Amino acid sequence: MKKRALFLDRDGVLVNSKHNNCFEKLSFMPGVFNSLKKIYDNSDYSLVMVSNQDGVGTPSLPFETFYPVQNHIVNTFQGEGIEFDDILVDYSLPSDECTGRKPGIGMMSDYQNGEWCLEKSFMIGDRLTDMAFAKNLGCKGIWFSAEENVPDEYKDTICLISDSWQEIAAFLTQDKVKSPRIASLDRTTKETSFKLTLNLDGSGKGELKTNIGFFDHMIEQIIKHSHIDLEGTFKGDLEVDEHHSVEDLAITLGSLIRKALGDKRGINRYGSDILIMDDVVATVAIDFSGRSEFIYDVKFLREYIGTFPTEMIEHFFKSFSNSAQCNLYLKVTTGNAHHMAEALFKAFARAIKVAVKRDPSSNSLPSTKGVL
């Protein structure tokens, strides 16, 4: 059976990238010890430190300055029960164009001998050069970052973006708290017909068309900014009007999220967002409480946005609140009607993203009542 490796950048992943070669100011990344110990104890990954250390051995960073700190880092992890199977350090400068310097893989010959399952190995790094290294080596990348979007050239390489060691540990050890949260609905009535699948732990992918121009634009905002994946088909009786389509999609979206949340263990439960869009500011707060209180403090000065009735915006959110069984508060300052609506939908999506996010270190119910 081939072995798997967890390649780890040092600076910015294991230790703080600032003052990383200075004893007095050296600090370790939050959560790294407990999380890496969890990975070490509950998986079969070999831990391999792979680090670029510019100019070690030169007057600017002599060996006698670098290695006491490096050994201290390794010994500290060892004291926490975490052993590195291999440590690979490239000392070159960028101008040297050394093949062993990440994103080059010149140091990795021992891992390309057929004994390692690289496609099931991971590189954890805080820079895109680390992700390029993963791509060049043929393993997957975990980008230790607060960024939200994967650059196009690394979409097949990066499988997780997170600056939380707890979340990374849960991902790599396949905690039950990280099991997929996917729900599907298939229903046909005299008014609408749809077949939809939702993934709460997606990346904002998918496309859904109701053939109501402005409304489809708003659905696009929900998918993009909530990071929920939503796929499927939807057809409504537009020969009557847009009412049934908007209402049924809101009910369906709420039902899918409620279904995907399951017993709601480990989620934030609460989410809020304040979003500015040109001349308007929208405020949205949501609580997946199991109750459906709805507060809508919005005054449109136009009856239509394009051909879409502005009254249907309130009806969409009210229908969602009832179906998802959540408290929902929405407010937006008065201004350009298109901007008002779009700011509301974007803030709504971002509030959902926060509320459904799971704490990978906890599986508790976010309620003192014991039920949601």
C-alpha positions, 0 to 999 in steps of 0.5 A: 500500500502506497504511503501518503504525505502531508507536506508542511510549509514552515513560516506562516503555517507552523510558526508566525512568518514574522520574526521566524528566525528570532528566538525572542519573538518566535511564535507558533500559529494558533491551534497548530499543536492540538490540530497537528497532533490530531492529524498525527494520531488519527491519520496515516500521513507522514509529516514532511516539513518543506521550507524555503529559507532565503540565504541561510549560510550567508552573512545575513542569516548564518547557520549559527543563527538559523539552526538553533531556532529551527531545532527549537521549532522541531523540538517543541513539536516533538515535545507535543508528541508530533514527529516530522518524518522528514525535513527539507530546507532550501537555502537558495535565494530567488535570484539563484533560480534553484530547482529545489526552491518551491515551487520547484520540486528538486528536493522531492526525488524521494517522494517520486519513486513510486512508493508514495500516493501523491494524488492523496497527499497534501501540501499546506502552505500560505503562499500561492508558490506552495500551491504551485509546488503542489501542482508541480508535485502532483499532490493536492493543496490546502491554502492556509489563507483567509482568501475566498476564491481559488485562482483559476490555475489552481482550481484542480489543485486546491481542495481547501482554503482555510486559515484555521488549523482546527478546520484543516484537522477536521478536513484531513481526519474526516470528522463527522462534523465535516460530513457533507451537508447536501439536500435534494428536492424533486417536485412537480405541481400545476404551478412549478416544476423543479429538481434541485440539489444544494450543498451547504459546504460548496464554493459558490458554484452552480446556475439556476434559471427561472427565466425571470431576468432580474430574479435570476440575477439575484439568485446568482448573488445568493449562490456566489456570496453564500458559497452554497452550491445550487444545481438543477432545473426550475420551471414556473407558470410565467404565462400567469405571472412571476408570483408562483416561481418566486414564492416556490423557489424561496420555499424550496431554498429554505427547505433545502437549507433546513434539510441540509443543516440536519440537527444543526450541531456545530453550526454558528447558528447566527449570521449577520452582514452589513454591505455597502453598494454604491449609494445604499447600505444593507443590513441583514441578520439571520438566526436558524432558531427553528422559529420564523420571525420576519422583520422587513424595514425596506421602502422601495420608491419604484414599483418595478425593477425592470419588469420585476415587481419590488413587492416580490422581494419582500415575499421572497424573503418572507417565504424563505423565513417561513420555510427555513424556520429562521428569524430574518431581519432585513434593512436597507437605506433608500437609493437606487432600487437596483442597488437596494435589492442587490445589496439585500440579496448579497448581505442575505447570502453572506449572513447565511454563509456565517450562520451555517459555518461549522466549528470543526472543533465542536459538535455541540448544539448552539442552544441552551435549550437542547433543541433547535 
